[in-house]
Amino acid sequence: MHINQNILNKVNEWLTPVFDKETQESITEMMTSSPKELEDCFYKNLEFGTGGMRGIMGVGTNRINQYTLGKNTQGISDYLKKSFVGEELKVVIAYDCRHNSDTLAKVVADVFSANGIKVYLFSELRPTPELSFAVRYLKCHAGIVLTASHNPPEYNGYKVYWQDGGQLVPPQDSEIIQIIEDLKYSDILFEANETLIEYIDNDIDEAFWQSTVENASFNTPQLAKDNLKIVYTSLHGTSIKAIPSVLAKAGYNDVNIVAEQSVPDGNFPTVKSPNPEEPEALTMALNLADEINADIVVGTDPDSDRLGVAVRDLDGKMKLLNGNQSMVIMTAFLLEQWKRTDKLTGNEFIGSTIVSTPLMLELASAYGVECKVGLTGFKWIAKFIKDFPNQQFIGGGEESFGFMVGDAVRDKDAVAAILLVCEIAAQAKASGSSLFKELINLSLDFGFYKEHLISITKKGIEGANEIKQMMINLRENPLKEINEQRVVCIEDYQSSKALDLMSNETYDITIPKSNVLIYYLEDGSKICARPSGTEPKIKFYFSVNTELPSIEEYNIIEQELDNKIKNIIAEMQLT
């Protein structure tokens, strides 16, 4: 097999004494036994995507290891020194349940401390939202969490947070990336200054739990809380360190934990994917809910930023909500609470993303607040909070099962979101309704919006090229009609241009550039294509809508909308 010279140059660099003996031996072994794997390990450098940097663990520039993370950390250290001259620099580091997360977190702490930077390192695994909270609570300049979210077990990752508790955004991200790329591996300072590393745990936990209870509780009577039967699963992840304590502090006593999934385990042995977006992930929780006749099921991904929710439908059966549905029900509840307590002044906003349900815009309009819409990823919603300090942030979410309540945490936060959704369910049940009925009421008021996502996985070099070609085809040969509906507008976030096909006029898109295309159809349907920033996938998002005349017609109308989505997918040949 012929290996590109650029790849060989990188391989040869990693065979020098800068790298440890075990790394060199692994590379030498691959050169003879697995040249294709070797090529994949070195053909590119791991990149920062939508949710930080994620990759398979192993040797090479395209893998998560002590050298790639060490180089990142050295670059961030250099950037911090340049940005905050004369200040005592402080960072906080957390990690999740994945293999090597604890040892990689210590490597990151070592490099920061070797650069004279004070490090607060969590003594055990903690939820990602707690890291975001801790950045501001400890008045740190930056924060790092070692996590690959819901990716498969062989992955790990590295997310960077800034002073505001939000993830890196422009211009800092590109500036830091440039510094990292200019570094040599021999520039990394690995020798720790242990006097600068302080381990943290209980004090931060208590502050985080208390803040969550204060932000996500809304005067639910204790009797209503006692009458809500909850099933909760951490899917082998970090939320077990927070959610049971938060629910108990908030007064929810009937919390039934899925025992088989309660122990943190990077192998995620009971699920195919530890992702609450995947219905299969909550199977054990749903089974327990049926056994004990629970009202609600809640579950989180391994780092506890995404939540899955299931509630009883009109027939009394447990039904999984998608991320758009849970986002809408939580946002509507928050808006109503703010209205009832006369807190709405017209200077508030909610947050959403370009691939999420348009119903968020309808809700904002109805309550006289702004809906700020950004690119995929909660770093953009956090950026809104930072960029508009004179406006109050109520809450916001995205279709990928993430939600943020207020601004104490500046990232998607399943800990607060689960408490909030339990508040909604408890209050609804106490009033003779249900969370599902409240969701239907929104469809009666604003129209029935139905969303669907499909992800197409394309691994390796060939897969990356296939995804690239799919986006080229959609751009250069745009569809004119889909499912017998004319395409009326195409938004291209890579060129920052939109084309109105009815008037043939173009207009500028002010949202930052991204490799995203959105088609709008004449019946109000919306189709979005977006390569993932952290996984070898291309994602297609579909949104359709119609009126819902009555609650009795809910199931019929839902089936009609489901069929419309299926027809669109078939016509676009995405099956």
C-alpha positions in Angstrom: 0.0 0.0 0.0 1.4 3.4 -1.0 1.3 6.0 1.8 1.4 9.7 1.1 4.7 11.4 1.8 3.1 14.0 4.0 1.7 11.2 6.2 5.1 9.5 6.3 6.7 12.7 7.4 4.4 12.9 10.4 5.0 9.2 11.1 8.7 9.7 11.1 8.4 12.7 13.5 6.5 10.5 16.0 9.3 7.9 15.8 11.8 10.4 17.4 12.7 10.5 21.1 10.2 13.3 21.7 7.7 10.5 21.9 7.7 7.7 24.5 8.9 4.2 23.6 5.4 2.6 23.7 4.1 5.1 21.2 7.0 4.4 18.9 6.5 0.7 19.2 2.8 1.0 18.3 3.6 3.0 15.2 6.3 0.5 14.1 3.9 -2.4 14.5 1.2 -0.6 12.4 3.7 0.2 9.6 3.9 -3.5 8.8 0.7 -5.0 10.0 -1.9 -2.2 9.5 -0.8 0.4 7.0 -4.3 1.5 6.3 -4.9 2.1 10.0 -1.6 4.0 10.2 -2.8 6.2 7.4 -6.0 7.0 9.2 -4.1 7.8 12.4 -1.9 10.4 10.7 -3.7 11.7 7.5 -5.0 14.8 9.3 -4.8 16.6 12.7 -7.8 16.3 15.0 -9.9 19.4 14.6 -12.1 21.5 16.9 -15.7 20.9 15.8 -19.2 21.9 17.0 -18.7 20.5 20.5 -14.9 20.7 20.9 -12.5 18.0 19.8 -13.5 14.4 19.7 -11.7 11.4 18.3 -10.7 7.7 18.7 -8.0 7.1 21.3 -4.7 5.9 20.0 -1.4 7.1 18.5 -1.1 9.8 15.9 -2.2 13.3 15.0 -5.7 12.1 14.2 -6.2 10.4 17.6 -6.8 11.4 21.2 -3.6 10.9 23.2 -1.3 12.6 25.6 0.5 14.4 22.8 -2.4 15.8 20.9 -4.1 16.9 24.1 -0.7 18.1 25.5 -0.2 20.2 22.4 -3.7 21.7 22.7 -3.1 22.5 26.4 0.3 24.1 25.7 -1.3 26.3 23.0 -4.0 27.4 25.4 -1.5 28.1 28.1 0.5 30.3 25.7 -2.7 32.1 24.6 -3.8 32.7 28.3 -0.5 34.2 29.1 -0.7 36.5 26.1 -4.4 37.5 26.8 -4.2 38.1 30.5 -0.8 39.6 31.1 0.1 40.1 34.8 -2.9 38.1 36.1 -2.7 35.0 38.2 -4.0 32.5 35.7 -6.5 29.8 36.8 -8.2 26.9 35.0 -10.6 24.2 36.2 -10.6 20.6 34.7 -13.3 17.9 34.8 -13.6 14.5 33.2 -16.3 11.9 32.5 -16.5 8.1 32.7 -14.7 7.3 29.5 -11.6 5.1 29.4 -8.4 7.1 30.1 -10.4 10.3 31.0 -8.9 10.5 34.4 -5.3 10.0 33.2 -5.7 12.4 30.3 -7.2 15.0 32.6 -4.1 14.7 34.8 -1.9 15.2 31.7 -3.8 18.3 30.9 -3.4 19.5 34.5 0.3 18.8 34.4 0.9 20.9 31.3 -1.1 23.8 32.7 0.8 23.7 36.0 4.1 23.3 34.2 3.3 26.6 32.5 2.7 28.3 35.9 -1.1 28.2 35.8 -3.2 27.4 38.8 -5.3 24.2 38.3 -8.5 23.1 40.0 -8.9 19.4 39.1 -12.0 17.5 40.1 -11.0 14.5 42.2 -13.5 12.2 40.4 -15.7 12.3 37.3 -18.3 15.1 37.2 -21.0 16.2 34.7 -20.0 18.7 32.0 -22.5 21.3 33.2 -20.8 21.4 36.6 -17.5 22.3 34.8 -19.2 25.2 33.1 -20.6 26.3 36.4 -17.2 25.9 38.2 -15.4 28.2 35.7 -17.5 31.2 36.8 -17.8 30.1 40.5 -14.1 29.8 40.9 -13.4 32.9 38.7 -11.2 30.9 36.3 -9.9 32.1 33.0 -10.7 28.8 31.3 -12.0 25.3 31.8 -11.4 21.9 30.2 -13.6 18.8 30.3 -12.4 15.5 29.0 -15.4 13.9 27.3 -16.7 12.5 24.1 -20.3 13.0 25.0 -22.3 10.1 23.5 -19.8 8.8 21.0 -18.8 5.1 21.0 -16.5 3.7 23.8 -13.3 4.0 21.7 -13.7 7.8 21.6 -12.6 10.6 24.0 -12.5 14.3 23.6 -11.6 17.8 24.9 -13.9 20.7 25.3 -12.6 24.2 26.1 -14.5 26.8 28.1 -13.7 30.5 28.6 -14.2 33.0 31.4 -17.9 33.3 30.8 -18.4 29.6 31.3 -19.3 29.1 27.6 -17.3 27.1 25.1 -14.7 28.7 22.8 -16.2 30.8 20.1 -14.7 33.2 17.4 -12.3 34.9 17.4 -10.6 33.0 20.3 -11.0 29.6 18.7 -9.2 30.3 15.5 -6.5 32.3 17.3 -5.8 29.4 19.7 -5.9 26.8 16.9 -3.3 28.8 15.0 -1.0 28.9 18.1 -1.5 25.1 18.5 -0.7 24.4 14.9 2.5 26.5 15.1 3.8 24.5 18.1 6.2 21.6 17.9 5.5 18.5 20.1 8.9 19.2 21.7 7.5 22.6 22.9 5.0 20.8 25.3 5.9 21.2 29.0 4.8 17.9 30.6 6.6 18.2 33.9 3.9 19.1 36.5 4.3 21.7 39.2 2.2 19.8 41.7 2.0 22.8 44.1 -0.3 24.5 41.5 -2.7 21.6 41.3 -5.6 21.6 43.8 -8.2 18.8 43.9 -11.8 19.9 44.3 -15.1 18.1 44.9 -17.8 18.5 47.6 -17.8 22.3 48.0 -18.3 22.8 44.3 -20.9 20.0 44.2 -23.0 21.7 46.9 -22.8 25.1 45.2 -23.8 23.6 41.8 -26.7 21.6 43.2 -28.0 24.6 45.1 -27.7 26.8 42.1 -29.6 24.3 40.0 -32.4 24.0 42.5 -32.8 27.7 42.6 -32.8 28.2 38.9 -35.0 25.3 37.8 -37.7 25.2 40.6 -41.0 27.0 40.1 -43.1 26.8 43.3 -44.4 23.3 42.7 -46.4 22.2 45.8 -44.8 19.4 47.8 -47.9 17.2 47.4 -47.5 17.4 43.6 -43.8 16.4 43.9 -44.7 13.5 46.1 -47.3 12.3 43.5 -44.8 12.3 40.6 -43.2 8.9 40.0 -39.9 9.3 38.2 -37.6 6.7 36.5 -34.1 8.0 36.0 -31.1 6.5 34.2 -27.5 7.9 33.9 -26.7 5.4 31.1 -23.4 4.5 32.9 -22.4 8.2 32.9 -21.6 11.1 35.2 -25.1 12.5 36.0 -25.3 9.9 38.8 -23.0 12.3 40.7 -25.6 15.1 40.6 -29.1 14.4 39.5 -30.3 12.2 42.4 -28.9 14.8 44.9 -30.5 17.7 43.0 -33.9 16.0 42.7 -33.8 15.1 46.5 -32.9 18.7 47.4 -35.8 19.9 45.2 -38.2 17.7 47.1 -38.7 14.8 44.6 -38.7 11.6 46.7 -40.1 9.0 44.3 -37.1 8.7 42.1 -36.4 5.2 40.8 -32.9 4.7 39.4 -32.2 2.0 36.8 -29.7 0.1 38.9 -28.0 -1.8 36.0 -27.0 1.5 34.4 -26.2 3.5 37.5 -22.5 2.6 37.8 -20.2 4.8 35.6 -18.6 2.5 32.9 -16.9 3.6 29.7 -17.9 0.4 28.0 -21.6 1.3 28.3 -22.4 -2.4 28.5 -26.2 -2.3 28.5 -26.7 0.0 25.4 -25.6 0.1 21.8 -25.1 3.8 22.1 -25.2 5.9 25.3 -27.2 8.6 23.6 -30.7 9.5 24.7 -31.4 10.6 21.1 -31.5 6.9 20.3 -34.8 5.3 21.5 -33.0 2.0 22.3 -30.8 3.7 24.9 -33.8 4.2 27.2 -35.3 0.7 26.8 -34.4 -0.4 30.3 -35.8 2.8 31.8 -39.0 2.4 29.9 -39.4 -1.2 31.0 -39.0 -0.1 34.6 -41.5 2.7 34.1 -44.1 0.2 32.9 -43.3 -2.2 35.9 -43.9 0.5 38.5 -46.4 2.7 36.5 -44.1 5.7 36.5 -45.3 9.1 35.1 -42.0 10.1 33.5 -38.7 8.7 32.4 -35.6 10.9 32.3 -32.1 9.9 31.2 -28.8 11.5 30.3 -25.8 10.9 28.0 -22.4 10.1 29.6 -21.3 13.7 30.3 -24.8 14.8 31.4 -25.4 17.6 28.9 -28.2 15.9 26.9 -31.4 14.6 28.3 -34.0 12.1 27.1 -37.6 12.3 28.2 -40.5 9.9 28.0 -44.0 10.6 29.3 -47.4 8.9 29.0 -49.4 9.7 25.9 -53.1 10.0 25.4 -53.5 6.2 25.6 -51.4 5.9 28.8 -48.4 4.5 27.0 -44.8 5.7 27.5 -43.8 7.9 24.6 -40.3 9.3 23.9 -40.2 13.0 23.2 -37.7 14.2 20.6 -35.4 17.1 21.4 -37.6 19.7 19.7 -40.7 18.6 21.7 -38.9 18.6 25.1 -37.3 22.0 24.2 -40.6 23.5 23.3 -42.5 22.3 26.3 -39.7 23.6 28.6 -39.5 27.0 26.9 -43.2 27.5 26.9 -43.4 26.7 30.6 -40.5 29.1 31.4 -42.2 31.9 29.4 -45.5 31.3 31.1 -43.8 31.4 34.5 -42.0 34.7 33.7 -45.3 36.1 32.5 -47.3 35.1 35.6 -44.7 36.7 37.9 -44.6 39.9 35.8 -41.0 39.5 34.9 -41.4 40.0 31.2 -40.4 43.5 30.1 -39.8 42.9 26.4 -36.1 42.9 27.0 -35.7 39.1 27.4 -34.7 36.5 24.9 -34.8 32.7 24.3 -32.2 30.8 22.3 -32.4 28.3 19.5 -30.5 27.0 16.5 -30.9 27.0 12.7 -31.7 23.3 12.6 -34.2 23.4 15.5 -38.0 23.7 15.3 -39.5 27.0 14.0 -42.0 26.7 16.8 -39.5 28.5 19.0 -39.9 31.6 16.9 -43.7 31.4 17.3 -43.4 31.1 21.1 -41.1 34.1 21.4 -43.5 36.2 19.3 -46.5 35.2 21.4 -44.8 36.3 24.6 -43.2 39.4 23.2 -39.6 38.3 23.6 -36.8 37.8 21.1 -35.7 34.4 19.8 -32.0 34.6 19.0 -31.1 31.8 16.5 -27.5 30.7 16.0 -25.6 27.9 14.5 -25.7 24.3 15.9 -24.1 24.0 19.3 -24.7 25.6 22.7 -21.6 27.7 22.5 -23.6 30.1 20.2 -26.4 30.4 22.8 -23.8 31.1 25.5 -22.3 33.7 23.2 -25.6 35.5 22.9 -25.7 35.8 26.7 -22.2 37.3 26.7 -22.8 39.5 23.7 -26.1 40.9 24.9 -25.5 41.6 28.7 -28.4 44.1 28.8 -31.0 41.4 27.8 -32.1 38.7 30.1 -31.8 35.1 29.0 -34.8 32.9 29.9 -33.8 29.6 28.5 -33.1 27.9 25.2 -32.3 24.6 23.5 -31.5 22.7 20.3 -33.0 19.7 18.7 -30.2 17.4 19.8 -31.8 16.9 23.3 -30.0 19.9 24.9 -31.5 22.6 27.1 -30.3 25.5 29.3 -32.3 27.1 32.1 -31.1 30.6 32.8 -27.4 31.5 32.6 -25.8 29.9 35.7 -24.5 27.2 33.4 -23.4 28.4 29.9 -23.8 25.1 28.1 -26.5 22.5 27.6 -27.4 21.2 31.1 -29.3 17.9 31.6 -29.1 18.4 35.4 -31.2 21.6 35.5 -33.3 20.5 32.5 -34.4 17.2 34.2 -35.4 19.1 37.3 -37.4 21.6 35.1 -39.2 18.9 33.2 -40.1 17.2 36.5 -41.6 20.5 37.7 -43.7 20.7 34.5 -44.9 17.1 34.8 -45.7 17.4 38.5 -47.7 20.6 38.1 -49.5 19.3 35.0 -50.5 16.1 36.8 -51.7 18.0 39.9 -54.0 20.1 37.7 -55.5 17.0 36.0 -53.5 17.4 32.9 -50.2 15.8 31.8 -47.0 16.9 30.2 -48.0 15.3 27.0 -51.4 17.1 27.0 -49.6 20.3 27.6 -47.5 19.6 24.5 -50.6 19.0 22.5 -52.1 22.3 23.7 -49.1 24.1 22.2 -49.9 22.4 18.9 -53.5 23.6 19.1 -52.4 27.1 19.8 -49.4 27.4 17.4 -49.7 24.6 14.9 -48.5 21.1 14.9 -44.8 21.0 14.2 -43.1 17.6 13.6 -39.4 17.2 13.3 -37.1 14.3 12.4 -33.4 13.7 12.1 -31.4 11.1 10.1 -27.7 10.7 10.4 -25.6 9.0 7.7 -22.3 7.7 9.0 -19.3 7.7 6.6 -16.1 6.6 8.3 -12.4 7.3 7.4 -10.9 9.2 4.5 -13.3 7.8 1.9 -16.3 8.6 4.1 -15.1 12.2 4.6 -14.8 12.6 0.8 -18.3 11.1 0.3 -19.8 13.6 2.8 -18.0 16.4 1.1 -19.4 15.3 -2.3 -22.9 15.1 -1.0 -22.8 18.8 0.1 -21.2 19.8 -3.2 -24.1 18.1 -5.1 -26.7 19.8 -3.0 -25.0 23.2 -3.6 -24.2 22.9 -7.3 -27.4 21.0 -8.3 -30.0 22.4 -5.9 -33.4 20.7 -5.8 -36.2 22.7 -7.3 -39.1 20.6 -6.0 -39.4 18.1 -3.1 -42.5 16.0 -2.4 -44.5 18.0 -5.0 -43.7 21.2 -3.1 -41.6 24.0 -4.7 -38.4 25.0 -3.0 -38.9 28.7 -2.3 -35.7 29.6 -0.6 -32.2 28.1 -0.1 -29.9 29.3 2.6 -26.2 28.5 2.3 -24.4 29.3 5.5 -21.0 28.5 4.0 -21.3 31.4 1.4 -23.4 33.5 3.8 -26.0 33.9 1.0 -29.6 33.0 0.7 -31.5 32.8 -2.6 -35.3 33.5 -2.8 -36.3 31.3 -5.7 -39.7 33.1 -6.1 -38.1 36.6 -6.7 -34.6 35.3 -7.7 -33.1 37.7 -5.3 -30.2 37.0 -2.9 -29.7 38.3 0.6 -26.9 38.1 3.1 -26.9 35.7 6.1 -25.4 37.5 9.2 -24.9 34.3 11.2 -21.2 33.1 11.2 -20.2 30.8 8.3 -20.8 27.1 8.6 -21.1 24.2 6.2 -24.9 24.1 6.4 -27.6 24.2 3.7 -31.3 24.8 4.4 -34.1 24.3 1.9 -37.5 25.9 2.6 -40.6 24.6 0.8 -43.8 26.4 -0.1 -45.9 24.5 2.4 -43.6 25.6 5.3 -41.5 22.5 5.4 -37.8 22.9 6.2 -34.9 20.6 5.3 -31.4 21.1 6.5 -28.1 19.3 5.6 -25.1 19.6 7.9 -22.0 17.5 8.2 -21.3 16.8 11.9 -18.4 18.8 13.5 -17.4 16.0 15.9 -18.5 12.7 14.2 -18.0 11.1 10.8 -21.6 11.8 9.9 -23.8 14.0 7.7 -27.1 14.9 9.3 -30.4 15.8 7.7 -33.0 17.7 9.7 -36.7 17.8 8.6 -39.4 20.0 9.9 -43.0 19.9 8.7 -46.2 21.5 10.1 -49.9 21.9 9.7 -52.9 22.9 11.8 -54.2 20.7 14.6 -58.0 21.2 14.7 -58.6 19.3 17.9 -56.9 17.1 20.5 -59.0 14.1 19.2 -57.3 14.4 15.8 -53.8 14.4 17.2 -52.8 10.9 16.2 -54.3 11.2 12.7 -52.5 14.5 12.0 -49.2 13.2 13.5 -49.4 10.2 11.1 -49.9 12.6 8.2 -46.9 14.6 9.1 -44.8 11.4 9.6 -45.8 10.3 6.2 -44.8 13.6 4.7 -41.3 13.3 6.2 -41.0 9.7 4.9 -41.9 10.9 1.4 -39.3 13.7 1.6 -36.6 11.3 2.7 -37.5 8.8 -0.1 -37.6 11.5 -2.8 -34.2 12.8 -1.7 -32.9 9.2 -1.8 -31.6 9.3 1.7 -32.9 5.9 2.8 
